[in-house]
Amino acid sequence: MNDQIPTHARVVIIGGGIIGCSTAYHLVELGWKDVMLLERKRISSGTSWAAAGLLGQLWSTSSLTKLAKYGADLYSGLEEKTGQPTGYQRHGSLRVAKTEARKSEFLRALGMARAFGIKMEEISLDEAKKLFPVMRTDDLVGAWYQVDDGVTNPEDTTQALAKGARMGGAKIFENTAVLGIELTNNAISAVKTEKGTISCEYIVNCAGMWGREIGKMAGVSIPLIAAEHMHMTTEPVEGVYKGMPYLRDMDGLIYIKEEMGGLLMGGFEPVAKTWGMNGIPDNFEYTQLDEDWDQMEQFIHNAILRVPAFAEAGVSNLTTVPESFTPDTTFMLGEAPGVKNFFVACGMNSVGITSAGGAGKALAQWISQGYPEEDLWPVDVRRFNKWQNNINYIEERVRMEAVENIYADHWPFKQPVSSRNVLCSPIHDSLKNLGACFGVASGWERANWFAPKGVEPVYEYSWGRQNWFKYSAVEHMNIRENVGIYDLTSMGNYLVQGKDAKSVLQKICANNVSVPVGKVVYTQLLNERGGIEADVTVTKMEENKFFVITAAATTVRDFDWIARHIPEDADAVITDVTASYTMLGVMGPRSRDLLLKITDADLSNEAFPFATARPISVGHAEAFAVRMSFVGELGWELYIPTHLTQGIFDALMEAGKEFDAKLCGLHAIDSLRLEKGYRHWSSDITPDTTPFEAGLGFAVKMNKDNFIGKSALIKQKKAGLKKKLVIFTIDDAEPLIL
Ligand SMILES: Cc1cc2nc3c(=O)[nH]c(=O)nc-3n(C[C@H](O)[C@H](O)[C@H](O)COP(=O)(O)OP(=O)(O)OC[C@H]3O[C@@H](n4cnc5c(N)ncnc54)[C@H](O)[C@@H]3O)c2cc1C
């Protein structure tokens, strides 16, 4: 063992890029004493040094926007705090639209900015030209200005964060590569380095494009790979001034900023160059990749259209450096599923400098208190399934669209076009033959709507009503007034079994699950603050056997939540049985009539009341029928052993002819659940919402023995509610509400 490296640290951060340094900075800020950061080469020598340094503050959710805003404020004060200049300047940013569609997108962004407290205004093209004099504006339809956006020097900012961390007591070791991770009972226990083994309680994976490999060391999926990102700089250009706001021309897929009196320009291309597929070379350190002017050409073409001076300006530099991208162009934060105290902050998708301040702070809070200050589900590492770590899956997605998506039109309901048809229901092909237009959720191919005969099942995107709306409306009405059939095989299913299964679930669930066999209980799983961590149904199948159903998107997350809350000494085990069952919904006032054609079960209200479940015969086989749904009464969800699905589906479709039953897609399910007022976890309810605030008090049994969150709810009841979820309708049915 090298005597310079301690043999123990409470927390070891892997990676000395801007994310790792920010995490160390914020941990010591929170009072952590024994913080160690290990960097294989030198601080900032991975991707961080190469960034353009643009800092945009407006993000897709309020909590992420707060983090970006916090980051800018942090960088502006870092020099004073650490003595290390950062190069931070608040010069504002401009975004311009060339098409009406893009204008609609930015007008929506403007609304979000107002809601999130970001200063953004629509300005005239003349005003835009004054701010960015070298820009051509005659082909534009709009411009917007964000006065508080800025730029920073990424290398200096990373060094300032590292310095601040050191000043707070963090120990940073450069030239110390991590080679392995040791677990004890699925919890972090040590990290192996080229200089020896360090025992530790926590590991934070901040290894940028190496993050996937570090994840593998702990048996955790971190779906990211690197793609080349390039920007070029010109000699000084007339009309360019110091303090000029930076410009995003997303229709041209480019960004442009002032750099030493010239212009720096980079972009996000439709077909990206993935990199490092055979591993990242050991000697990678401040490494630049070979210049590829052919790849750069598309940006130069668009840059000349926007700023004609690019045609004449001498090029002083082309920088090409790999950066990590994820399948959904969103970074990963939080505690990885399945491994205690293994935290992740990587896959920054070219916004790592903007995000580092906030991400580091959020992660430090998460590590310290066990949860983030505000809900961060959109970036939660638990949104990915294990199989999504498949390199072919990630590579195709990143090459074909994840990079481009940063600036491509962000259409509502936009579906990926690459890495498709991986996770499919067994009746996928039948649905396809019947006109299904598929979308993707959590990797699952799902029928979102059905095209009638003669109509192509393809999305035509717009910011108004899209082509599928009228077909989905027919599906919606059919369930409301007649009977519809849908495939929701993507729902996550678990079995919780064992002598202590009931008592474990009683502690985890806010509702009472001590019920007779065959009863279905709708319940939330709460955190200690009373916030809703999960929204599920629990069905008692047998005395010591419970069937838990959750949404596709939260299958990994909810499994992890329940598994972590099963005490070590309890006789209870949770198994993910999602792959064992398909789910076909038969819904609508005539669902009973339809089902009675192909079952001998008694489906009367007396024999089969709401919120009960039991096995029934269907067609020539058997399904576990649950009288509960996400679209309202009447209806049954049929949980079918996977291999029996096709036969039951065919029987349902055949029997359905007499009733004019229609296949329905996810869009109809969503509009029906909205109409019914059913809450959707992540949109309407989150870990920051209690059941009382969400109007779900009916699903909480306050007279039950202690359950997680009960004491917080008691306090809230006493103090009264400060916020409440309300449902409202609007008079004008035309605008697309998202
Ligand atoms: C050309 C370009 C322009 C960009 N422009 C912008 C921009 O304008 N705004 C913006 O917000 N973002 C921008 N980015 C993205 C930004 O640079 C990245 O998102 C950010 O730097 C990622 O930081 P990181 O700490 O995750 O990764 P890195 O900086 O790569 O840090 C990870 C570190 O982990 C270390 N490491 C890996 N494996 C090990 C191991 N086994 N043991 C020890 N250490 C290890 C590596 O050596 C590396 O130093 C740009 C990127 C590029 C390439």
The ligand as a MOL file (V3000), in Angstrom:
LIG
                    3D

  0  0  0     0  0            999 V3000
M  V30 BEGIN CTAB
M  V30 COUNTS 53 58 0 0 0
M  V30 BEGIN ATOM
M  V30 1 C -16.5540 20.1670 -26.9560 0
M  V30 2 C -17.4650 20.1760 -25.7620 0
M  V30 3 C -18.2100 21.3080 -25.4550 0
M  V30 4 C -19.0350 21.3220 -24.3370 0
M  V30 5 N -19.7140 22.4600 -24.0120 0
M  V30 6 C -20.4910 22.5050 -22.8870 0
M  V30 7 C -21.1610 23.6960 -22.5000 0
M  V30 8 O -21.0610 24.7030 -23.1590 0
M  V30 9 N -21.9160 23.6790 -21.3790 0
M  V30 10 C -22.0480 22.5680 -20.6220 0
M  V30 11 O -22.7700 22.6040 -19.6250 0
M  V30 12 N -21.4050 21.4250 -20.9490 0
M  V30 13 C -20.6370 21.3710 -22.0590 0
M  V30 14 N -19.9770 20.2280 -22.4130 0
M  V30 15 C -20.1790 19.0350 -21.5920 0
M  V30 16 C -19.3230 19.0500 -20.3410 0
M  V30 17 O -18.0060 19.3250 -20.6580 0
M  V30 18 C -19.4460 17.6910 -19.6730 0
M  V30 19 O -20.7990 17.3580 -19.4970 0
M  V30 20 C -18.7700 17.6860 -18.3130 0
M  V30 21 O -17.4840 18.1500 -18.4180 0
M  V30 22 C -18.7990 16.2820 -17.7550 0
M  V30 23 O -18.1270 16.3160 -16.5260 0
M  V30 24 P -17.8290 14.9960 -15.7260 0
M  V30 25 O -17.2140 15.3920 -14.4590 0
M  V30 26 O -19.0470 14.1520 -15.7090 0
M  V30 27 O -16.8220 14.1920 -16.6730 0
M  V30 28 P -15.1840 14.3360 -16.8560 0
M  V30 29 O -14.8160 15.7360 -16.8910 0
M  V30 30 O -14.8650 13.4820 -17.9720 0
M  V30 31 O -14.6990 13.7420 -15.4960 0
M  V30 32 C -14.6970 12.3550 -15.2280 0
M  V30 33 C -13.3530 12.0240 -14.6190 0
M  V30 34 O -13.3750 10.7010 -14.1220 0
M  V30 35 C -12.0630 10.2080 -14.1990 0
M  V30 36 N -12.0850 8.7460 -14.0950 0
M  V30 37 C -12.6240 7.8950 -14.9740 0
M  V30 38 N -12.4180 6.6260 -14.5790 0
M  V30 39 C -11.7310 6.6860 -13.4300 0
M  V30 40 C -11.1970 5.6970 -12.5620 0
M  V30 41 N -11.3320 4.4010 -12.8160 0
M  V30 42 N -10.5350 6.1020 -11.4680 0
M  V30 43 C -10.3830 7.4430 -11.1880 0
M  V30 44 N -10.8510 8.4040 -11.9950 0
M  V30 45 C -11.5140 8.0370 -13.1060 0
M  V30 46 C -11.6040 10.6950 -15.5620 0
M  V30 47 O -10.2060 10.6880 -15.7020 0
M  V30 48 C -12.2220 12.0720 -15.6300 0
M  V30 49 O -11.3150 13.0850 -15.2750 0
M  V30 50 C -19.1480 20.1740 -23.5280 0
M  V30 51 C -18.4110 19.0370 -23.8520 0
M  V30 52 C -17.5670 19.0260 -24.9460 0
M  V30 53 C -16.7800 17.8060 -25.2600 0
M  V30 END ATOM
M  V30 BEGIN BOND
M  V30 1 1 1 2
M  V30 2 1 2 3
M  V30 3 2 2 52
M  V30 4 2 3 4
M  V30 5 1 4 5
M  V30 6 1 4 50
M  V30 7 2 5 6
M  V30 8 1 6 7
M  V30 9 1 6 13
M  V30 10 2 7 8
M  V30 11 1 7 9
M  V30 12 1 9 10
M  V30 13 2 10 11
M  V30 14 1 10 12
M  V30 15 2 12 13
M  V30 16 1 13 14
M  V30 17 1 14 15
M  V30 18 1 14 50
M  V30 19 1 15 16
M  V30 20 1 16 17
M  V30 21 1 16 18
M  V30 22 1 18 19
M  V30 23 1 18 20
M  V30 24 1 20 21
M  V30 25 1 20 22
M  V30 26 1 22 23
M  V30 27 1 23 24
M  V30 28 2 24 25
M  V30 29 1 24 26
M  V30 30 1 24 27
M  V30 31 1 27 28
M  V30 32 2 28 29
M  V30 33 1 28 30
M  V30 34 1 28 31
M  V30 35 1 31 32
M  V30 36 1 32 33
M  V30 37 1 33 34
M  V30 38 1 33 48
M  V30 39 1 34 35
M  V30 40 1 35 36
M  V30 41 1 35 46
M  V30 42 1 36 37
M  V30 43 1 36 45
M  V30 44 2 37 38
M  V30 45 1 38 39
M  V30 46 1 39 40
M  V30 47 2 39 45
M  V30 48 1 40 41
M  V30 49 2 40 42
M  V30 50 1 42 43
M  V30 51 2 43 44
M  V30 52 1 44 45
M  V30 53 1 46 47
M  V30 54 1 46 48
M  V30 55 1 48 49
M  V30 56 2 50 51
M  V30 57 1 51 52
M  V30 58 1 52 53
M  V30 END BOND
M  V30 END CTAB
M  END
